[in-house]
Amino acid sequence: MQDNSIIILQSHQFLKHPANVDSINALRDVLHFHEHRYYVLDEPLISDFEYDTLFNQLKEIEKNNPELITPDSPTQRVGIGLSEDFNEVKHLVPMLSLENSYDANDLKDWDRKVKEFIEADEVEYVVEPKFDGGGISIIFENNIFTRGATRGDGSVGEEITNNLKQLRSIPLSADFLKNKIRKIEIRGEVIIPNEKFKKINQQRVENNLPPFANPRNAATGGLRMKDPKEVAQRGMEAFLYHVSFCEDKNGNDALRKIITHHSQAIETIDKLGIRSSFSVLSVCKNIDEVIAKCNEWEAKRNSLDYEIDGMVVKVNSLILQEKCGYTAHHPRWAIAYKFAAKQATSTLLNIEYQVGRTGAITPVAKIEPVPLAGVTISSISLFNEDVIREKDLMIGDKVLIERSGDVIPYIVKSLADARNCSEQKIIFPAQCPSCNSTLTKPNEEAVWRCVNVNCPAQSVERIIHFVSKDAMDVKGLGEANIRKFFEMGIISDIPSIFKIDFEKISTLDGFGEKSINNLKAALEACKQQSLNKLIFGLGIRFVGEGTAKNLERTIHHLFDLKEKSVEELLQIGDVGNKVAASIFEYFHSDENLKMLNELQQIGVNMEAKIEGDSSTKKFSGLTFLFTGTLPTLSRSKAEEIAEANGGAVLGTVSKKLNYLIVGADAGSKLEKAQKISSIKIIDEAEFLKLVND
């Protein structure tokens, strides 16, 4: 095998400039290398999408030049290499890969081929999630779980029976098989739910171990741990989704006789007491229904508690599956519909440092632009200096990036094996990049800060936050205009936005008479915003929207907060030690008080909205917190209902909380609330009953 850095370089060259006949051997070497990293070491250096791209290049070259196909080509087998730490076992039926598709046209093309194979006008399909974990095969004989194995190379896997017995989602016996089926081989995937994965990585960091790149790596590595007790602690779960082999009590093939359809097979698995894909399986009459179902799942993939990277579409009838047949690589009766990639690799080009409204210095990674999940990524927040150190990042590194929830990109890790000695160490600055003041790092904090309140960068960020939609909502005064006005000296701080020289900005592009009149109206309107909007807009550290609403309920005028001691602030719902100290400090700063007095003189509302006697409302004095996905209500609507009835909505679990309303996929908040006996844990139906009663 060549040097890792050379292989990585070749990988990216082939991704940018597809291989040809002359470079086919180099492409095979690249694929062999990445298969070894994926299947044996559980340390992939490229994303699945990038591997598929390289694999499809090789497949296309070999399709046009069949004389170049070699017995050891990655297209002729599923994967390579097995660890010598486990016994090898042969699968009763080969575990083949699936052909991939990436859009509706690919699915329609596959549908056309299936119809040709089976000579039919319409085909009934089954659609189910493509779980992103570690593939397994398990065997039951005479009702007893007798063998479990990894996927391995598709024909031979590693026996991991004892490890799989640690997974409570796989029963040790299955009474449903009694007197019907003597032997059955079932395929599936071992996954780690997202919340458990976060806890595993947190624990690894605390133990000075490198975090796993993703739940799949943690699951595949967990399957092959030598100590079954450690397997039990990994938090893995199994989803079973395919019956590959089935014999009746007389040793005859029971597939297509006792079990005639894939959907029936999954229902059979479900009745065994095994966690299966039955609850998330859909039977579709035609390919249009399949496409609609794939789009539906792609839209909700981020609300799931486990990772899926696509959908699997199969011909439902097992007889028609047999008619379609197989290639050496995949069954013709099934295809994987891959969602837009969530991971990709790129190069770390530089680090820029941004100054926030509270003085926090945030390093931002500038990477070589790369398309990911529908957008092109070129900048990624690194949060603080510790993240740079923990991920061992260097300028020039190849890095694995991911879009969490298809929204926030982050760097998973650096690919240290790809380094070629040209990389440069990242030196965190000692001075503020905006005002050159010396940076400080408060105790027990990971963030470096600029403490100069007159720092230009902080001033701009405070104004941007103040006029934002969730704060004072000044339409027509977006971030770009604020930065432009600040550079021109038109505005300098929050009060100055109400003193804009409109004659001066009328000379700027985009500020005609109508735009200026709209901005004037927006500034006048924002003066009458509710007090909680103003409190949030001031950007007091640790004070979010929920806390701002709770503060408003305890005062008549903004300056009442100046009269409250830290102890009095701590009595307010959702206010802890850090929040109370921050509020107290803010309202005892001469500079802040001067700015607030100026806003009051300008006419900005500083009085709490009076909505009648709140003590007469049914939820008066009660606190609520919502977690997970509620069946019918959005989070914001549920909070609005609680507040309309006099309740206060908290942001965290504490002894001040009265009710935790739990939806699907509730995480750490539920676990924390279960440890506090005074908190009542209810669901949406019980919450609505409280409202109606």
N, C-alpha and C positions, 0 to 999 in steps of 0.2 A: 504493500500500500504506500502511495506517495505521501509526502509531508502534508499534514492537515491543512496548513495555510494555502498550499498550492491547490488542493482539492476544493477548498472553499472558494478560492479565486476562480477556478474553472466553473464551479457551480453558478456563480453570478454572471460569468461571461456567457454561459449557455442560456441563462434566463433572459439576458439582454439580446443576445445574438444566437438564435437557435442553431443546434448542431447540424452537421451534414454528413454525408457518407464518409468523408475523409476523417472526421473526428468521432466516428461511432464508437470506437474502442475507448476513447477518453470519456465519452458520455457513459458508457457501461461502468467504467471504473468509478465515476462520480456517484452513480446510483448504488453500486455495491457498497461504497463507503457510507452513504447515508442510510442504507438498510442496516448496516452493522451498528451504526450509532443509534438507530431507532429500535431495532428488535433485540439486540444483545445488551447494549450499554444503557438503554433507556435515556439517552442524552442527545436528542435530535438537534442538529445545527441549522436546519432550515424548516420552514413551515410545511404542513401537509399540502397546501395549495402549490407551493413551489416544487415539492417533490413530484406531485401529479403532473405539473407542467413539464418537468424533465422526463418523466416516464412516458408521457404522451409523445414527446419528441422522438424518443427511441422507437416507440411503437409505430409511429408514422414512417420513419426511415426503413424499418424492417418490413413494413407492409409493402413499400414500393421497391424494396430490394430483398426479397425473401432468401436469396442465396447468402446473405450476410448474417442470418440468424444463427446463433451459436447455442449449444445445449445449456450453457450457464448464463444466458442472457436473462436479465431481470424480468423480461416479458414472458419467459418460459416457466417461471415459478413465482410463488407469492412473495417469499422473503428469504433471507439467507441467515445462517449462523444460529447456533444454539449454545447456551451456556453449558459447561460440563458439570455444573453443580447439581443438576436434576436428571433423573432417568428419562430417556426418550421413549415416547409411546406413539403408536401410529393411530391416527384418527380412523374411525370406521368408514367415514366418507370424507374426502379432502375438503378442507376449509378454504375455498377459493376467495379471491378478491371480488370486488364488484366493479363493473364499468361505471365511470363517472359522467355526470351531466351537470351543466352549470346554468341552463336557462330553459325556458319553455320550448324553444325550438329543438333542443337536444332531446327532450322528453317525447316530443311529437315524432321525431325521427326514429327513436327507439320503438315507440308504439307502432309505427308503420312496419318495422322489421318483425316485431312480434306477430302482428296480424298475418304477415307473409308466411312465417314459420307454421302457424297453426291454421292458416286458411280461414280466417274469421273476419267479420265486419266490425265487431265490437268485442272488447275483452274486459273482464272484471279484474280490477287490480286491488291490491292492499297497500296502504301507505302507513308507515310508522317511523318514529324518530330514529335517526342514526346516532346512537349513543357514542360519545367520544371517551372511550376508556380502554380497558385491556380485554381482548377477545379470549373467550374460554369455551371449552367443550366438556360437558359432564355426561356420565353414563349411569343409568339406573338399571339394575338387574334384579328381577324378582322383588321389586318394591324398594330395594336398598340402593342408596347412593354409593357406588363402588369405585368410581374413578373420575378425576378431574384433570384437565390438561390445558396448557396455554395453546395459543394458535400456532406458535412456532413458524415453520415454513409452509404451513398449509396442509402438508401430508403428515408430518411428524411434529409433535409438540413436546413440551416438558411436563412430566407428571407433577401436579401440585395438589393432589387429593387432600392431604392434611391441611394445607393452607386454605383451600376452599371450604373445608368443614368449619372454619372459624367464622364464615359468613352466615349469619342467621337468616338471610334471605334465601338460602338454599337449604331445604329440609334434608334430613338424613334418611328419611323414608318417604314413600309416596303411595299411600293405600289405594288411590284411585286406579293404579295399574293392576291391582289384584285380579287374577283370573282373566285378564284381557290382553295385557302386553307383557312379554317376558323381558325384553331388553329395548332400551330407548336411549338414543344419543341426542342431547339437546345443546344448542349453541346459544351463546349470550355474550354479554359484556359486563365487566366489573367496573364500576364507577365510584367516584368519591363526591358526595354532594358538596356544593360550593361553600356552604357555611362550615362544614367539617374541614374542607381544604384550607380555608383561611386560618382555622385554629391550628392545623398541623404546621403550616408555614410559620405562624407566630411562635409556636413552640420550638421549631427548628432554629429560628433566629435567636431566641432566648438561650438556646443551647449551643450557640455559635456554629450552627450547621447551615449550609447554603439552602435557601428555600427552593422548593420544586418550581419548575417553570410553569406547570399547569396541572390540573387534576388528573389528566390522562397519564402523565409521567409518574405521578404519585401512585396511581392505581396499578400501572404495569410493573413498576418497581416493587410494590407491595405484594403482588402475586408471587414473586420469586424470592421473597425473604426466607432465610433459612430457619428462623424461629417462628413457628405458628402463633405463639403468644404475641409477638410483635405485629403479626398480620391482623390479629383481633383488634389491636389498638389503632390501626390505620383508618378505621371508619369506612371501610369499603362496603358496597352493596352490589348485588347482581341483578341485572335485567336479562331474562331469558326470552329469546325472540324467534327461535327456529328449531324445528324437529328435523334432524338430518337422517336419522336411521331409526327404524321401528320394527320389531319382530313380535309376532303374537306368541301365545303359549306353546304353539307347535313348531316354532322356529321359522314360520313363513313371514314374508315381507308384509307388514301391516300398513305401510304407507300406500295411499291411493285405494285402500280397501276399508280398514277401520277408520283411517283419517284420510279424507278426500280433498280438503281445502286447507290452505295455509291459515286462514282465520280460525278454522276449527282446531287446527293444531295448537295455536296460541291459546285458545280457550281451554284446551286440554291441559296445557302447561299451567294455566292460571288455577285450574281446579286441583292441581297437585299441591297447592299451597306455596308455590314458587312465585316470587315477584316476576311478573312477565310484562310484556308490552301490550297486553290485551286491553288495558284501560286507555291506552293512547293510540290504538290501532283504528284505522278507518278503512271501510270497504267502499271502493269507488266504481261506478258503472262504466266509466270511460276515462280517457286521458285528460279531458277538460276538467273533470272533477278532481283528478290527481293533481293537476297544476294548481287549482284553487286551494286544495288542501296544503300543498307545499308552501304556497304564499302565506297562508294562514299561520302555519307553524313558524315560518321565518320571522313573521311580525311579532310573535310572542316568545321567541327563543330566549330572550334575556330575562323573562319573568320566571323561568324555570329554576329549580334548585339544583339542576345538574346540567352539564355541558352536552349539547348536541351540535354537530357540525353539518347537519343536513337531514334529508329524509331518505328512506329506502322504499322503493316501489317494486312490488313483486306481482307476478301473475298469481291470482288467488287459487285457481284450480291446479292441484298437483299433477293431474293427468296432462293438462296443457303445459305445465312446466317441463314434464318429461318430453313432450313433443318439441318444445323449443330447444332443449339440449344445452350443451356447454361448449365453451372454447377451452383451451389449456389454461386460461387465466381467470375466466369468470363464467357464471351461468348466463345464458342468453335471456332467461325469464326474469331477471332482476337488474335493477340499476340504482345507483346512488345519486340523488339530487343534492349537490353540494351547495351550501349557503356561501355567501360572499366571505372570503377569508377573514379571520379575526387575528391571524398572526402572519407576520412577514419578517424578513431580515433586511437590514439596511446598514449604512455606515454612519457612525457618529462623527460629524464634521467639526462641531464647535460647541461651546457652552456660552450662552448669554445669561445675564443676571438681571432680573426684574425686581423693582421695588414696589411693594404693596402699600395700601393706604395706612396700615399699621406699622410700616417700616420693615416688614419681613422681606428678607432677600431670598428670592426663589430662583434657583438655577433652571434654565430651560435648555434642553438638548436640541441642537439644530442637526437634523439628519438628512441624508440624501433622500429626496422626495420618493415616497413609495406608495402605490395604491393599496388601500386596505379597507375592506367592508364598505366599498362604494365611495370613498373619499381619498384624496391624496394627503398623506401625512408628511410634514416637514419639521414640525416643532412638537416637543413633548416635555411637559413639566417634570422636573426631578425632585420637587418639593423642598429638599434641604440637603446640606452637605453629607449627612449620614447616609442618604440613599446612594449617593455617588460612591461612597466607600463600601457600603454593603454589597453593591452590585459590581464592584471592582471595575468601574468604567474608566476608559482612557480615550483621549481624542484619537480618532482613526480606527477605533474598534468596530468589528462587525457586531451588531446587536440584534437580539430577537425582540420584536415589538408586538403589542397586542392592543386591540380596541376593546376595552371593558364595556360591556353593554352596548357595543357598537357606537359609543359616544366618546369616551375618554381614552385616548391612547396612552400607553405607558410602556417603559422598557422592562421586559421580563428579566433579561440578563445579558451580560456581554459574552461573546463567543471567544473565550480566551484561547482555545485551540487554534483559532484562525489568525492569531497575531504573527507578525513578521518582523518585529523589533522596530518598526517605524512609528509605533504609537507613542503618544505623549501623555504624561501624567497631568491630571486636572488639578490646578492650584486655585483654591477658593479665595476670593478677594478679601483683603483686610479693611478696605475702605468702600464706602457707598459708591456705586457706579454713577449716581446722580449728583450728589453734593460733596463727595469725597470725605465725608465724616467717618471717623473710626467706627467700625461695626462692633456690636456687643452681642454676647450670647447669654441671656438670663439663665439662672440655675434651673435645672430640670426641664429645659427646653432644647429642641433640636434645631431651632431656627436662629440664624444670625439676623440682627436688626440694626437699622439706622435709627438712632434716637433723636435726630434733628427734626423737630416738628415742622420746620420751615423748608424741609427738603422738597425741591420742586416735584420730583416723581411722586412723593406721597400726596402732595397737594392735588395733583391731577387725578390720582386714583380716588381720593376722597370725594372730589366733585363728581366723577363718573359714577361712583356708588350712590351718591345723594340723589342724582336725577334719574337713576335706573327705574325700570318698570315696577319692581317690587318695593321700591322706596317712594320717592316723591313723584315719580312717573311724569317727567317733563318731556313731552313729545317734541321732537324736532331738535333736541339737544343731545345727540348721540355721542359716542366715544370719539369718533373722528373729528367732529366739530369742536368738542371740548379741547382736544389736543391742539387743534389749529388755533382756537381762540387763546389758549394759554400761551402758546409760542408767540403770538402777536401782541400779548400783553392786554388783551381785551378782558380777560378774567384772570384772577389770581387765587381766589379762595371761594368757599361756598357762598357767602353773602354777595360776592361780586357778580354772580350769575343774574341777580335781580337788578343789576346796574349796567347791563350790557349797552354799549354805544351802538344802537341800531343803525345810525347813519354810517358808521364806519363799516359795519358788516354788510351793508347794502351794496358795497362795491365788490363783494366776493361772489364767486360763481355759486349758483344754487340758492342765493338769498334775494329773491325778488320780493315785491310788495306782499304777495300772498304768503310766502314762507315766513316773512318777518312778522306779519300780523298773527299767523298761527303760533309762532314762538312766543309772542307777547301774551297771547291768550293762555297758552300752556303754563307760562310762568305765573300768571295771575291765579289760574285754577289751582296750581300746586300749593299756593299759600293756604288753601282751605282743606288740604289733606288732613286725614285723621291723625291724632297725636301718635299712635303706634307706628304709622308710616314715617313720621318725622324722627322718632326715636331710633327706628331701624336705619333710616337714612343717614343719621349722624355717624354711623360706622363705629360705634363703641365696641371695643374688642369683646368677643364672646357673646354679644347680644344679637340673636337672630330674630326672625319675624315672630316666632311664638313667644319668646321672652319679652319682646317689645309689647305685644298685646297684653301679656300678664302684668307688665309694669304699668300700662295705661289704666288697668282696672283698679290700681291701688292709689292713684293720685288724681287731683283735679287740674293741676297745672304742671308743666314740665319741670319748673324750678322746685317743685315739692321733692324731687329726687335729691336735690342738694341738701335737704334737711334730714334725710334718712341716714341712719348709721349703718355700718356693715351688718350689725346684728339684725336690724329691722329689714334690711334688704334680703337677708337670708330667710325671712319668713314668707317671702313671695314665692309662689309656685314656679318651679323651673330655675330658680336662682340658687346656685351653689357658691362655694367659697371663691372660686376664680372669677365668676361672673359678678358677685357682690363687690369684690375688691376692685374690679375693673370699672364698674359703675361709680363707685365712691371716688376713685381716682379721677375719672373723667369730670365729675361735677365739682371737683375741688381744684381744678386747673384754671388759673386766671385767664389763660389764653382761650380756653374753651368757653368759659363764662362770658368773655368779651364777645366772642363770635355769636353765642346764643342771644345775648342782649341785642346785638345788631340785627339778627333775624327777627326778633320780636318787634323792633322798631319798624322793620320793613313791612310787617303785617303778617308774618307766617303764624298760622294757628298753633298755639301751645297749650290749648285746653282740651281735656278729655271729653269725648262725646258722651252726652247724657242720654241714656235710652230707658228712662224710667227706673224704678227701684229694682235693681238686679236681685235683691234678696227674696223677691217674690217668685223668681224663676226656679223651675224644678231642679236645675243642676247647680244652683248657687252654692258656692263653697266646695264643689267637687272638681276633681282634676281627672283628665282623660289623656290617654296615649294610644295611638293606632299603629299596628305593625303588621306586616304581611300584605297580601293582596285580598281585599274584601270582595265578596261575591257580586254585589250590585253597586256599592258606593265607591267613588274615587276617594283617595285619602283627603283631598281638599274639601270635598263635599261633606264627608263625615265630620271633619273638624269644624266646618261651618255650622253644622247642626248642633254639635256640642256647645259651641260658643253662643249660638242664638238662644240656647236654653239656659244661659248663665254659667256654663262650665268653662274651665280653663284647660287649654291643651298644653301639655308639657312636651319637651323634646327628648327627655331621657327618663329611664326608670330610676326611681328613688322612693324613699319612704313617704314622700309627699304625694305620691300617685295613688288615686283611689281605684280607677278602672283601666285595665289594659284590654283593648279590643283587638282580638287576634284574627288574622285572615290566613290564607294559604301561604306556605313557605315562610312562616314566621321564624325569625332567627334568634340572635343573642338576647334581644329584649325580652322575649318570652322566657328564656332560661333564667335570666336575671330576676324577672318578676316572680318566678316560681319559688325563689328563695326568700321572698318577703311576704310573710303570711297576711299582712294587712291589705295587700293588693288583690282586688277581685278581677279574675281573668275570665272574660266573656267573649262570645263571637258577635258577628254583626246582627244576627237575629235578636239576640238578647239586648244589644244596645238599642235597636229600634223599638223593642218592647218597652225599655225604660223611657224612651222618648214619647211613645204613644200613651203610656200609663200616666 
